[in-house]
């Protein structure tokens, strides 16, 4: 590998701002902020709006889409077409 070409690969803390959940992983991201973790080390900090800890798809809290009538109109329209075609 060439020297000075590749970005620095280091441990970075990712923090979910909606739930406060933090995890450490390796990344090449450049950050301006740092955070001191429980192990006493200081790590670069990347703040995230959503992670798997707070996203409704992963937490099971997603809401079901309510039918607004358009789906029912679609079913009626094509139900009539299939009855006529099968008769």
Backbone atoms as SQL, in Angstrom:
CREATE TABLE atoms (id INTEGER PRIMARY KEY, chain TEXT, resi INTEGER, resn TEXT, atom TEXT, x REAL, y REAL, z REAL);
INSERT INTO atoms VALUES
  (1, 'A', 1, 'UNK', 'N', 0.842, -1.182, 0.000),
  (2, 'A', 1, 'UNK', 'CA', 0.000, 0.000, 0.000),
  (3, 'A', 1, 'UNK', 'C', 0.888, 1.246, 0.000),
  (4, 'A', 2, 'UNK', 'N', 0.462, 2.262, -0.691),
  (5, 'A', 2, 'UNK', 'CA', 1.215, 3.507, -0.757),
  (6, 'A', 2, 'UNK', 'C', 1.045, 4.293, 0.541),
  (7, 'A', 3, 'UNK', 'N', 2.103, 4.956, 0.939),
  (8, 'A', 3, 'UNK', 'CA', 2.065, 5.803, 2.135),
  (9, 'A', 3, 'UNK', 'C', 1.331, 7.105, 1.826),
  (10, 'A', 4, 'UNK', 'N', 0.526, 7.596, 2.771),
  (11, 'A', 4, 'UNK', 'CA', -0.130, 8.888, 2.642),
  (12, 'A', 4, 'UNK', 'C', -1.330, 8.931, 1.721),
  (13, 'A', 5, 'UNK', 'N', -1.739, 7.799, 1.165),
  (14, 'A', 5, 'UNK', 'CA', -2.872, 7.768, 0.240),
  (15, 'A', 5, 'UNK', 'C', -4.162, 7.411, 0.965),
  (16, 'A', 6, 'UNK', 'N', -4.086, 6.498, 1.908),
  (17, 'A', 6, 'UNK', 'CA', -5.270, 5.974, 2.559),
  (18, 'A', 6, 'UNK', 'C', -5.652, 6.805, 3.794),
  (19, 'A', 7, 'UNK', 'N', -6.953, 6.949, 4.058),
  (20, 'A', 7, 'UNK', 'CA', -7.381, 7.690, 5.253),
  (21, 'A', 7, 'UNK', 'C', -7.068, 6.898, 6.524),
  (22, 'A', 8, 'UNK', 'N', -7.030, 7.611, 7.640),
  (23, 'A', 8, 'UNK', 'CA', -6.743, 6.982, 8.926),
  (24, 'A', 8, 'UNK', 'C', -7.926, 6.127, 9.360),
  (25, 'A', 9, 'UNK', 'N', -7.653, 4.874, 9.643),
  (26, 'A', 9, 'UNK', 'CA', -8.673, 3.919, 10.083),
  (27, 'A', 9, 'UNK', 'C', -8.528, 3.783, 11.595),
  (28, 'A', 10, 'UNK', 'N', -9.553, 4.223, 12.346),
  (29, 'A', 10, 'UNK', 'CA', -9.440, 4.278, 13.806),
  (30, 'A', 10, 'UNK', 'C', -10.770, 3.973, 14.456),
  (31, 'A', 11, 'UNK', 'N', -10.751, 3.831, 15.765),
  (32, 'A', 11, 'UNK', 'CA', -11.989, 3.599, 16.514),
  (33, 'A', 11, 'UNK', 'C', -12.726, 4.924, 16.672),
  (34, 'A', 12, 'UNK', 'N', -14.036, 4.891, 16.421),
  (35, 'A', 12, 'UNK', 'CA', -14.890, 6.077, 16.500),
  (36, 'A', 12, 'UNK', 'C', -16.143, 5.696, 17.280),
  (37, 'A', 13, 'UNK', 'N', -16.652, 6.619, 18.112),
  (38, 'A', 13, 'UNK', 'CA', -17.899, 6.411, 18.840),
  (39, 'A', 13, 'UNK', 'C', -19.031, 7.004, 18.017),
  (40, 'A', 14, 'UNK', 'N', -20.067, 6.204, 17.786),
  (41, 'A', 14, 'UNK', 'CA', -21.291, 6.673, 17.135),
  (42, 'A', 14, 'UNK', 'C', -22.352, 6.792, 18.213),
  (43, 'A', 15, 'UNK', 'N', -23.014, 7.948, 18.280),
  (44, 'A', 15, 'UNK', 'CA', -24.028, 8.185, 19.308),
  (45, 'A', 15, 'UNK', 'C', -25.360, 8.513, 18.656),
  (46, 'A', 16, 'UNK', 'N', -26.393, 7.774, 19.044),
  (47, 'A', 16, 'UNK', 'CA', -27.763, 8.022, 18.597),
  (48, 'A', 16, 'UNK', 'C', -28.312, 9.171, 19.424),
  (49, 'A', 17, 'UNK', 'N', -28.613, 10.296, 18.801),
  (50, 'A', 17, 'UNK', 'CA', -29.051, 11.480, 19.525),
  (51, 'A', 17, 'UNK', 'C', -30.475, 11.361, 20.051),
  (52, 'A', 18, 'UNK', 'N', -31.295, 10.504, 19.468),
  (53, 'A', 18, 'UNK', 'CA', -32.672, 10.372, 19.948),
  (54, 'A', 18, 'UNK', 'C', -32.783, 9.424, 21.138),
  (55, 'A', 19, 'UNK', 'N', -31.871, 8.446, 21.255),
  (56, 'A', 19, 'UNK', 'CA', -31.969, 7.514, 22.378),
  (57, 'A', 19, 'UNK', 'C', -30.770, 7.582, 23.320),
  (58, 'A', 20, 'UNK', 'N', -29.683, 8.210, 22.897),
  (59, 'A', 20, 'UNK', 'CA', -28.494, 8.290, 23.724),
  (60, 'A', 20, 'UNK', 'C', -27.593, 7.069, 23.628),
  (61, 'A', 21, 'UNK', 'N', -27.980, 6.073, 22.848),
  (62, 'A', 21, 'UNK', 'CA', -27.209, 4.839, 22.682),
  (63, 'A', 21, 'UNK', 'C', -25.877, 5.144, 21.999),
  (64, 'A', 22, 'UNK', 'N', -24.786, 4.565, 22.514),
  (65, 'A', 22, 'UNK', 'CA', -23.447, 4.771, 21.949),
  (66, 'A', 22, 'UNK', 'C', -22.808, 3.427, 21.638),
  (67, 'A', 23, 'UNK', 'N', -22.040, 3.379, 20.560),
  (68, 'A', 23, 'UNK', 'CA', -21.260, 2.179, 20.274),
  (69, 'A', 23, 'UNK', 'C', -19.963, 2.582, 19.594),
  (70, 'A', 24, 'UNK', 'N', -18.952, 1.751, 19.806),
  (71, 'A', 24, 'UNK', 'CA', -17.628, 2.001, 19.247),
  (72, 'A', 24, 'UNK', 'C', -17.400, 1.025, 18.094),
  (73, 'A', 25, 'UNK', 'N', -16.938, 1.571, 16.982),
  (74, 'A', 25, 'UNK', 'CA', -16.564, 0.750, 15.836),
  (75, 'A', 25, 'UNK', 'C', -15.418, 1.437, 15.125),
  (76, 'A', 26, 'UNK', 'N', -14.857, 0.786, 14.170),
  (77, 'A', 26, 'UNK', 'CA', -13.742, 1.379, 13.431),
  (78, 'A', 26, 'UNK', 'C', -14.270, 2.070, 12.174),
  (79, 'A', 27, 'UNK', 'N', -13.680, 3.223, 11.865),
  (80, 'A', 27, 'UNK', 'CA', -14.145, 4.008, 10.737),
  (81, 'A', 27, 'UNK', 'C', -13.038, 4.939, 10.254),
  (82, 'A', 28, 'UNK', 'N', -13.219, 5.487, 9.064),
  (83, 'A', 28, 'UNK', 'CA', -12.295, 6.486, 8.520),
  (84, 'A', 28, 'UNK', 'C', -12.895, 7.888, 8.584),
  (85, 'A', 29, 'UNK', 'N', -14.039, 8.045, 9.245),
  (86, 'A', 29, 'UNK', 'CA', -14.697, 9.344, 9.329),
  (87, 'A', 29, 'UNK', 'C', -13.833, 10.369, 10.050),
  (88, 'A', 30, 'UNK', 'N', -13.868, 11.599, 9.547),
  (89, 'A', 30, 'UNK', 'CA', -13.224, 12.710, 10.239),
  (90, 'A', 30, 'UNK', 'C', -14.278, 13.427, 11.060),
  (91, 'A', 31, 'UNK', 'N', -14.022, 13.637, 12.341),
  (92, 'A', 31, 'UNK', 'CA', -14.985, 14.300, 13.208),
  (93, 'A', 31, 'UNK', 'C', -14.311, 15.461, 13.922),
  (94, 'A', 32, 'UNK', 'N', -15.121, 16.411, 14.369),
  (95, 'A', 32, 'UNK', 'CA', -14.609, 17.569, 15.104),
  (96, 'A', 32, 'UNK', 'C', -14.705, 17.365, 16.606),
  (97, 'A', 33, 'UNK', 'N', -15.646, 16.543, 17.030),
  (98, 'A', 33, 'UNK', 'CA', -15.885, 16.347, 18.458),
  (99, 'A', 33, 'UNK', 'C', -15.254, 15.059, 18.952),
  (100, 'A', 34, 'UNK', 'N', -14.984, 15.031, 20.262),
  (101, 'A', 34, 'UNK', 'CA', -14.481, 13.824, 20.903),
  (102, 'A', 34, 'UNK', 'C', -15.319, 13.550, 22.141),
  (103, 'A', 35, 'UNK', 'N', -15.234, 12.323, 22.632),
  (104, 'A', 35, 'UNK', 'CA', -15.973, 11.934, 23.824),
  (105, 'A', 35, 'UNK', 'C', -15.103, 10.987, 24.640),
  (106, 'A', 36, 'UNK', 'N', -15.205, 11.101, 25.956),
  (107, 'A', 36, 'UNK', 'CA', -14.478, 10.201, 26.842),
  (108, 'A', 36, 'UNK', 'C', -15.443, 9.095, 27.258),
  (109, 'A', 37, 'UNK', 'N', -15.054, 7.863, 26.986),
  (110, 'A', 37, 'UNK', 'CA', -15.921, 6.721, 27.283),
  (111, 'A', 37, 'UNK', 'C', -15.581, 6.134, 28.649),
  (112, 'A', 38, 'UNK', 'N', -16.360, 5.111, 29.051),
  (113, 'A', 38, 'UNK', 'CA', -16.215, 4.481, 30.360),
  (114, 'A', 38, 'UNK', 'C', -14.851, 3.828, 30.552),
  (115, 'A', 39, 'UNK', 'N', -14.207, 3.442, 29.446),
  (116, 'A', 39, 'UNK', 'CA', -12.898, 2.797, 29.560),
  (117, 'A', 39, 'UNK', 'C', -11.766, 3.796, 29.804),
  (118, 'A', 40, 'UNK', 'N', -12.106, 5.101, 29.877),
  (119, 'A', 40, 'UNK', 'CA', -11.121, 6.136, 30.152),
  (120, 'A', 40, 'UNK', 'C', -10.452, 6.709, 28.921),
  (121, 'A', 41, 'UNK', 'N', -10.681, 6.120, 27.758),
  (122, 'A', 41, 'UNK', 'CA', -10.077, 6.608, 26.523),
  (123, 'A', 41, 'UNK', 'C', -10.946, 7.683, 25.891),
  (124, 'A', 42, 'UNK', 'N', -10.314, 8.548, 25.117),
  (125, 'A', 42, 'UNK', 'CA', -11.039, 9.582, 24.390),
  (126, 'A', 42, 'UNK', 'C', -11.111, 9.174, 22.922),
  (127, 'A', 43, 'UNK', 'N', -12.314, 9.215, 22.360),
  (128, 'A', 43, 'UNK', 'CA', -12.560, 8.779, 20.996),
  (129, 'A', 43, 'UNK', 'C', -13.187, 9.911, 20.192),
  (130, 'A', 44, 'UNK', 'N', -12.990, 9.915, 18.875),
  (131, 'A', 44, 'UNK', 'CA', -13.744, 10.835, 18.020),
  (132, 'A', 44, 'UNK', 'C', -15.230, 10.477, 18.102),
  (133, 'A', 45, 'UNK', 'N', -16.105, 11.481, 18.043),
  (134, 'A', 45, 'UNK', 'CA', -17.548, 11.275, 18.196),
  (135, 'A', 45, 'UNK', 'C', -18.283, 11.638, 16.919),
  (136, 'A', 46, 'UNK', 'N', -19.133, 10.722, 16.459),
  (137, 'A', 46, 'UNK', 'CA', -20.012, 10.967, 15.316),
  (138, 'A', 46, 'UNK', 'C', -21.443, 10.877, 15.816),
  (139, 'A', 47, 'UNK', 'N', -22.188, 11.980, 15.712),
  (140, 'A', 47, 'UNK', 'CA', -23.579, 12.005, 16.172),
  (141, 'A', 47, 'UNK', 'C', -24.503, 11.607, 15.026),
  (142, 'A', 48, 'UNK', 'N', -25.452, 10.721, 15.349),
  (143, 'A', 48, 'UNK', 'CA', -26.408, 10.230, 14.360),
  (144, 'A', 48, 'UNK', 'C', -27.825, 10.558, 14.807),
  (145, 'A', 49, 'UNK', 'N', -28.706, 10.820, 13.850),
  (146, 'A', 49, 'UNK', 'CA', -30.113, 11.072, 14.175),
  (147, 'A', 49, 'UNK', 'C', -30.837, 9.769, 14.493),
  (148, 'A', 50, 'UNK', 'N', -30.540, 8.723, 13.746),
  (149, 'A', 50, 'UNK', 'CA', -31.255, 7.458, 13.891),
  (150, 'A', 50, 'UNK', 'C', -30.272, 6.297, 13.770),
  (151, 'A', 51, 'UNK', 'N', -30.430, 5.310, 14.641),
  (152, 'A', 51, 'UNK', 'CA', -29.695, 4.051, 14.524),
  (153, 'A', 51, 'UNK', 'C', -30.700, 2.913, 14.671),
  (154, 'A', 52, 'UNK', 'N', -30.219, 1.698, 14.693),
  (155, 'A', 52, 'UNK', 'CA', -31.117, 0.556, 14.867),
  (156, 'A', 52, 'UNK', 'C', -31.761, 0.552, 16.252),
  (157, 'A', 53, 'UNK', 'N', -31.211, 1.296, 17.202),
  (158, 'A', 53, 'UNK', 'CA', -31.788, 1.381, 18.550),
  (159, 'A', 53, 'UNK', 'C', -33.030, 2.267, 18.588),
  (160, 'A', 54, 'UNK', 'N', -33.166, 3.183, 17.633),
  (161, 'A', 54, 'UNK', 'CA', -34.300, 4.106, 17.680),
  (162, 'A', 54, 'UNK', 'C', -35.183, 4.078, 16.428),
  (163, 'A', 55, 'UNK', 'N', -34.750, 3.418, 15.363),
  (164, 'A', 55, 'UNK', 'CA', -35.545, 3.392, 14.141),
  (165, 'A', 55, 'UNK', 'C', -36.773, 2.504, 14.333),
  (166, 'A', 56, 'UNK', 'N', -37.959, 2.983, 13.954),
  (167, 'A', 56, 'UNK', 'CA', -39.182, 2.208, 14.167),
  (168, 'A', 56, 'UNK', 'C', -39.180, 0.832, 13.515),
  (169, 'A', 57, 'UNK', 'N', -38.519, 0.668, 12.399),
  (170, 'A', 57, 'UNK', 'CA', -38.479, -0.639, 11.743),
  (171, 'A', 57, 'UNK', 'C', -37.793, -1.673, 12.632),
  (172, 'A', 58, 'UNK', 'N', -36.709, -1.289, 13.287),
  (173, 'A', 58, 'UNK', 'CA', -35.946, -2.219, 14.121),
  (174, 'A', 58, 'UNK', 'C', -36.538, -2.367, 15.524),
  (175, 'A', 59, 'UNK', 'N', -37.207, -1.331, 16.022),
  (176, 'A', 59, 'UNK', 'CA', -37.772, -1.407, 17.372),
  (177, 'A', 59, 'UNK', 'C', -39.155, -2.041, 17.384),
  (178, 'A', 60, 'UNK', 'N', -39.776, -2.192, 16.214),
  (179, 'A', 60, 'UNK', 'CA', -41.106, -2.781, 16.141),
  (180, 'A', 60, 'UNK', 'C', -42.213, -1.793, 16.435),
  (181, 'A', 61, 'UNK', 'N', -41.890, -0.519, 16.493),
  (182, 'A', 61, 'UNK', 'CA', -42.876, 0.508, 16.830),
  (183, 'A', 61, 'UNK', 'C', -43.443, 1.210, 15.606),
  (184, 'A', 62, 'UNK', 'N', -43.202, 0.656, 14.432),
  (185, 'A', 62, 'UNK', 'CA', -43.688, 1.330, 13.244),
  (186, 'A', 62, 'UNK', 'C', -45.207, 1.244, 13.160),
  (187, 'A', 63, 'UNK', 'N', -45.796, 2.295, 12.636),
  (188, 'A', 63, 'UNK', 'CA', -47.253, 2.362, 12.521),
  (189, 'A', 63, 'UNK', 'C', -47.675, 1.766, 11.191),
  (190, 'A', 64, 'UNK', 'N', -48.830, 1.185, 11.186),
  (191, 'A', 64, 'UNK', 'CA', -49.373, 0.638, 9.951),
  (192, 'A', 64, 'UNK', 'C', -50.002, 1.764, 9.143),
  (193, 'A', 65, 'UNK', 'N', -49.871, 1.666, 7.836),
  (194, 'A', 65, 'UNK', 'CA', -50.466, 2.681, 6.966),
  (195, 'A', 65, 'UNK', 'C', -51.966, 2.416, 6.883),
  (196, 'A', 66, 'UNK', 'N', -52.737, 3.435, 7.189),
  (197, 'A', 66, 'UNK', 'CA', -54.181, 3.260, 7.131),
  (198, 'A', 66, 'UNK', 'C', -54.661, 3.445, 5.700),
  (199, 'A', 67, 'UNK', 'N', -55.643, 2.678, 5.336),
  (200, 'A', 67, 'UNK', 'CA', -56.197, 2.783, 3.996),
  (201, 'A', 67, 'UNK', 'C', -57.066, 4.027, 3.918),
  (202, 'A', 68, 'UNK', 'N', -56.807, 4.848, 2.931),
  (203, 'A', 68, 'UNK', 'CA', -57.491, 6.129, 2.814),
  (204, 'A', 68, 'UNK', 'C', -58.663, 6.080, 1.844),
  (205, 'A', 69, 'UNK', 'N', -59.014, 4.935, 1.373),
  (206, 'A', 69, 'UNK', 'CA', -60.106, 4.828, 0.415),
  (207, 'A', 69, 'UNK', 'C', -59.607, 4.560, -0.992),
  (208, 'A', 70, 'UNK', 'N', -58.393, 4.982, -1.280),
  (209, 'A', 70, 'UNK', 'CA', -57.848, 4.756, -2.617),
  (210, 'A', 70, 'UNK', 'C', -57.620, 3.272, -2.873),
  (211, 'A', 71, 'UNK', 'N', -57.192, 2.570, -1.841),
  (212, 'A', 71, 'UNK', 'CA', -56.963, 1.132, -1.985),
  (213, 'A', 71, 'UNK', 'C', -58.291, 0.427, -2.240),
  (214, 'A', 72, 'UNK', 'N', -59.316, 0.829, -1.520),
  (215, 'A', 72, 'UNK', 'CA', -60.637, 0.223, -1.706),
  (216, 'A', 72, 'UNK', 'C', -61.170, 0.508, -3.112),
  (217, 'A', 73, 'UNK', 'N', -60.990, 1.725, -3.609),
  (218, 'A', 73, 'UNK', 'CA', -61.413, 2.063, -4.969),
  (219, 'A', 73, 'UNK', 'C', -60.669, 1.210, -5.994),
  (220, 'A', 74, 'UNK', 'N', -59.371, 0.996, -5.764),
  (221, 'A', 74, 'UNK', 'CA', -58.567, 0.170, -6.657),
  (222, 'A', 74, 'UNK', 'C', -59.100, -1.260, -6.679),
  (223, 'A', 75, 'UNK', 'N', -59.397, -1.804, -5.507),
  (224, 'A', 75, 'UNK', 'CA', -59.915, -3.177, -5.424),
  (225, 'A', 75, 'UNK', 'C', -61.262, -3.305, -6.114),
  (226, 'A', 76, 'UNK', 'N', -62.138, -2.323, -5.936),
  (227, 'A', 76, 'UNK', 'CA', -63.443, -2.355, -6.578),
  (228, 'A', 76, 'UNK', 'C', -63.304, -2.274, -8.094),
  (229, 'A', 77, 'UNK', 'N', -62.440, -1.409, -8.561),
  (230, 'A', 77, 'UNK', 'CA', -62.260, -1.221, -10.000),
  (231, 'A', 77, 'UNK', 'C', -61.785, -2.514, -10.664),
  (232, 'A', 78, 'UNK', 'N', -60.793, -3.148, -10.086),
  (233, 'A', 78, 'UNK', 'CA', -60.257, -4.347, -10.705),
  (234, 'A', 78, 'UNK', 'C', -61.051, -5.597, -10.351),
  (235, 'A', 79, 'UNK', 'N', -61.847, -5.554, -9.317),
  (236, 'A', 79, 'UNK', 'CA', -62.734, -6.668, -9.023),
  (237, 'A', 79, 'UNK', 'C', -63.803, -6.756, -10.097),
  (238, 'A', 80, 'UNK', 'N', -64.311, -5.617, -10.523),
  (239, 'A', 80, 'UNK', 'CA', -65.312, -5.602, -11.594),
  (240, 'A', 80, 'UNK', 'C', -64.691, -6.109, -12.891),
  (241, 'A', 81, 'UNK', 'N', -63.457, -5.715, -13.179),
  (242, 'A', 81, 'UNK', 'CA', -62.792, -6.144, -14.414),
  (243, 'A', 81, 'UNK', 'C', -62.546, -7.630, -14.432),
  (244, 'A', 82, 'UNK', 'N', -62.232, -8.237, -13.301),
  (245, 'A', 82, 'UNK', 'CA', -61.960, -9.669, -13.264),
  (246, 'A', 82, 'UNK', 'C', -63.241, -10.463, -13.335),
  (247, 'A', 83, 'UNK', 'N', -64.340, -9.939, -12.791),
  (248, 'A', 83, 'UNK', 'CA', -65.620, -10.654, -12.870),
  (249, 'A', 83, 'UNK', 'C', -66.102, -10.704, -14.308),
  (250, 'A', 84, 'UNK', 'N', -65.962, -9.594, -15.028),
  (251, 'A', 84, 'UNK', 'CA', -66.415, -9.541, -16.413),
  (252, 'A', 84, 'UNK', 'C', -65.543, -10.432, -17.292),
  (253, 'A', 85, 'UNK', 'N', -64.265, -10.487, -16.996),
  (254, 'A', 85, 'UNK', 'CA', -63.352, -11.292, -17.811),
  (255, 'A', 85, 'UNK', 'C', -63.563, -12.791, -17.549),
  (256, 'A', 86, 'UNK', 'N', -63.940, -13.143, -16.320),
  (257, 'A', 86, 'UNK', 'CA', -64.102, -14.553, -16.008),
  (258, 'A', 86, 'UNK', 'C', -65.494, -15.062, -16.353),
  (259, 'A', 87, 'UNK', 'N', -66.436, -14.179, -16.625),
  (260, 'A', 87, 'UNK', 'CA', -67.801, -14.607, -16.932),
  (261, 'A', 87, 'UNK', 'C', -67.971, -15.047, -18.347);
